[in-house]
Amino acid sequence: MAYVRLLLLPFSMLYGIVIWIRNRCYDWGWIKSTAFDKPVIVVGNLAVGGTGKSPMTEYLVKFLGRHLRIATLSRGYGRKTQGFLEVLPGGTAEQYGDEPLQFKRKFPTTTISVDENRVRGVRQLFESGHDVVILDDAYQHRALRPGFAILLFDYRSLDAPRWLLPAGNYRDGFRERCRADVMVVTKTPVDATEKAKQQIRRLLATSKQIPIFFSSIAYGLPVPLLANRPAELILDGKVTVLLVTGIANPAPLYAYLKAQVEEVIQLRYPDHYAYTPKTAATIRARFDDIGNSSKVIITTEKDAQRLSAPKLSENLEGLPIYVIPIQAQFDRDDEKVFQQLVWDYCAATVSTNPT
């Protein structure tokens, strides 16, 4: 694999030149970028997938949604529709994409929408009376100029080479972190030392003195994918878990489960994988092959949106499939400062102080 990456380096250099020129054209005003006079918050990253954008978006919805009329806007990756759509909880991932559908089912009273044209989507949401629009995964969408950009970095990925696509995982140059208003290092291990955090702060530091925060992942109690399963699932040292994922980075979830149960068997598919009846049959076959009588299937919230599709029900019927919730959490001191920065940006729309 290392040799393949080296062979791809010339293509990465060409890609880097193209995106550098593109970014400078926006910076210098040669290409139009649209701004809005109401709060627009962008959550994004520089690398491809797996930095925790969805948990961060949900965190913002919960925090700001107590006081403001919030809407989220995503491209709707993997959907088979086009244009602006407001997500309905009874829809499918094929209509809206898995992450927007996940947001809607978790926050049914919040407006969740999709549009490949972010400027058009934001304009429509403001025209319908929303106070704040949160854009999931739009840091590279330079046609829209956000008022507040939150840039995420996976803690462990910062040790890896920061090569551009296709040789590496970066879709934008590392220097583009300068456009952020805050940076958040996600999936920080609970045992991370202050010395290690200081090293990361020095690595990410820019001349703008952008605030840098650390967050971690918290997993909730698994809940049944289908209503006909028992609501309570106890994970202990006697259980074998078949972990089914179609996300960019399942390693943290694998490590979390591995520490609690006897064995974790992985069925790992690409990010946003479109599950088919054949895939569902494979899941059932792998589950049936597990010799331990104490066994369950666990998947992610994002995968659950695709696994619950009606076309898969026949092959998955009766299987003990559970979904493990996830959320972003900050250290208490970091959280207070982070929330205040976000609130100060949005404060023009309300007079109530956050609690």
N, C-alpha and C positions, 0 to 999 in steps of 0.2 A: 504493500500500500504506500509506503514511503517513496518508493521509486516512481509510482504512478503520479504522486503529488509533485515530485520534482519535474516530471515530464510535462505537467500541466502549468508549471510556473510561467512560461511565456504567455499563455493565454490569460493568466491572472494579471500579468503586467498590462496587457492590452485592455482588459476589463477595467483595471485601475485607472488607466489614462482616460477612458471614456467616462467613468463616473466622476473623476476629478473635474473634467471639463464641464460636465452637466451641473455639478454642484456649484462651480464658480459662476456659470451662467445665471443661476438663480441668485447667488450671493450678490452679483454685480448688477442685477436687475435686467439682464439681457433676455431672460425668459420670465414671463409674468407669474407671480405667486399671489394667490388671493388670501387676504386676511379678513377677519370678521370683528365687529365691535362688541361681540358677546364672547364669554369664555369658551375657548376651544382647547381641550387638553389632549395631547397625544401621548400614548404609551407605545414605546417601540424598543428596538434593539439594533445592533450593528451586525450581529451574527445571524445565521439561519436557525430559527426556531429554538425552543427549549429553554428560554430564559425566564419564563413565568409571567408572560404578558397577561394571560387570562386571569390568574389570581390577583394581579395588580389592578386590572380593570374592575374586577368584582370588589376589591377593597375600596376603590374610589366611589363606586356606586353606593356601597353601604355607608361610607362616610358622608358624602355630599347629598345623598338621597334623603337624608333626614330633614334637610332644610330647603332643597332646591328641586326644581323639576328637571330631572336628569334624562338624557338620552345617550345611548351608545351607538356608534356607527362602525361597522366593519365592512371589509370587502365581501366577506362571505366565501372564504376559500373553499373550493370544491363543489359549490352549488351549481345546479344545472339551469338556473334562471338568470335573468339580467335585469338591470335597472334598480330603482329604489323600491324596497319592500320593507314593510314593518313586520317583524317576526311575530308569529302566533304560536302559543305553546303546543297546539295540536299539530303543528307542521312537521316537516321532516328535514333531515340534514341535507337532502338533495335540493330542497327548496331554498334553504337559508345558509347552509354551512353548519358544521358541528358546534363551533364555539358560540355563534349568536344564538343558536337554539338552546345551548346550555345556559347562557345568560338569562334567556327569557323564562326558562323553567325554574331557575333559582330566584328570579326577580320578576314575578308575573305582572306587577303593577308598574314596572319601569318600561319606558319605550326602548325597545331594542330594534335596530334597523340595519339593513345592508344596502350598499351601493358601491359599485366599482368606481364611480365618479364621486370622490369624497367631497369636493366643493359643492356639487349639486346636492348631495345628501345632507351636508351641514346646513346649507341654505334652506332646504325644505323643513328640517327639524326646527330651526329658529323661527321660520314663518308660522309653524304650528304651535308656537308658544313656549318652547323649552328654554330653560335658563342656561344650561351648560350642556355641551356635547363632548363626550369622551370618545376618542378614536382609538381603536385597538389596532396595533401594528400599522402605523402610518408615518413612522419617522422618515422613511425614504420618499414619501409622497410629497415632493417639494412644490407641487402645484398649489398646495394649501399651506399657508404659513400659520402654524399654531401659536396660540398665546402662551402656552405653557407645555414644554416638552419634557417628558419623563423617560430617561434612557436607562435600560436595564442591561446588566452584565451578570452572567452566571458566575458564581464564585470560583468554581473549579476551572472554568474555561479560560480564566485569565492567566493560567500557567502555560497554556498551549500557544503555539505560534499563531500570530494574527494575520494569516495569509488570506488574500481575497479569493473569491470563487474564480475558477473551479478547483484550484489547488487546495484552497482552504475553505473555511466556513463563513468568512466575512463577506457580506454583500455590500458593505460600505466601508470606506477607509476609517482607520482608528482615529484619525484627526477630526473626523466629523462629530466626535463627542462634544466638540466645542459648541455645537448648536443647542445642546441640552440646557434646560433650566435647573434640573436636578438629575443626579445619577443614583441609581439604586443597585447595589450588589445583592443579587437574589440567591436563594438556596444556600445561605451561609451556614456552615455546620455549627451546631450548638457549642462545640468545643473550640471554635476559632479563637485564637489569642489576639490580644490587642496589638501585639507586634505584627502579626500577619495582616491585620486590618490596616495598620499604618503603612505597610508595604504596598497594599492595594491603593490606598489613598494617594501615595506618591506616584504610582503607575498611572492613575487616572487623572491626576492633577493637570489643570490647564491654566493659562494666564488669566482666565475669567473668574477663577476661584469658585467654581460650581460646587454647591453642596453635595456631599456624598453620604449616602445612608446604606445601612446593611439590613437586609430582611432575610427571614428564613421561611421554610415551608412547614405548615402544621396540617396533619392529616386528621380527619374526623372519623367517626365510627362508620363502618361500611353499612350501606343500606341496600335493600333488594332492588334489582333492576326491574323485576316484575312484581306486581302487587300480590301474587299468590305465594310468595316466599315469606318465611318468618322475618319479622322486622329486626330481630336482634341476632348479631353474629359475633361470637366470641373467638378471637384468634389466640391460640395457645400453642405450646410446643408439640402438640400431637397432630396438628392440622397440616395437610399438604395443600398449597395454593397453586392453582393454574392461573398465572398472571397474563392477561390478554391486553396488549396495548398496541395502539397505532398513533403514537405521539413521538415527538422528536427526541426526547431524552427520558426514558423510563428508569434510568439507573437509580435516582434517589428513591423512587417508590419501591423498586426491587430491594434496595438496601434496608428500607424501613420494614418491609414485610419479612425479610430474611432474618432480622433480629428477633422476630416474634414467633415464628412458626417453625415446624420441623423441616419443611422443604418448600422451595419456590421453583416452579417449572414455568419457563417463559415461552409465550407465543408472541413474538415481536414482529409487528408489521410497520411499514413506513408511515410517516406522519400524515394524518388525514386519510388514512387508508379506507377505501370504499369496500366495506364488508359485503360479501355475496353469499348466497345459499351454500356454495361450495366451501367458503371459509367457515361458515357456521357448522357445516358437517365436520370439518377438520377439528374445530374446537370441541365438539361433542366426542369425536373419536379420541382425541388426546386426553380428555377428561375421563372417559371410560377406561383408558389404559392405566390410569393411576391405581396402584394396588391398595393404597391406604383407604380405608372405609370413611375416615374423617377427612373430607376433601371439599373444597369450594373453588369457584372461579371468581376472581376479582379483576375489575377493570377500572378505568378512569372515568371521570365525569364526561370528558370529551368523547371518549369511545362509546359511552352509553347512548349518546344521541344517535349514533349510527347503528349500534347493535339492537336498538329498540325498533328498527324499521320493520314494518309488517312482513316484508318478503323473507325475513329471517326467522320469523316466529315458529315455523314448523320444526326447524332443526334445533332451535334453542329451547323449545317448550320443555318445562320440567327441570331444567338445569339450575343448580343453585348459584346464580350469577349475582354478585354483589358489586356495588359501586362505592369507591372510596372518595369522599369529599376532600377537597384541598383548599387551603387559604393562605394568603401571605400574612406574615406578622413581623412587626418591627420590635426592636428593643424599646423599652418605655421612653427613654430620653430621645431616641431617634424619632419615635412616632410622634411625639409632641411637636417637634420642630418641623417634621415633614408635613403634618396636617396643617400647621399654621401657615406654611408657605403656600400650600394648595388653597387654603381658605382665603388668605390675603389676596391671591390672584382673582378668586371668584367673588370677593367681597362687594364689588360694585353692584351686584344683583340683589343682595339681601342685606338686612341690618342686624340679623340675629347672629350671636356668637356661637361657634361650634362647641359641643359638649362631648 
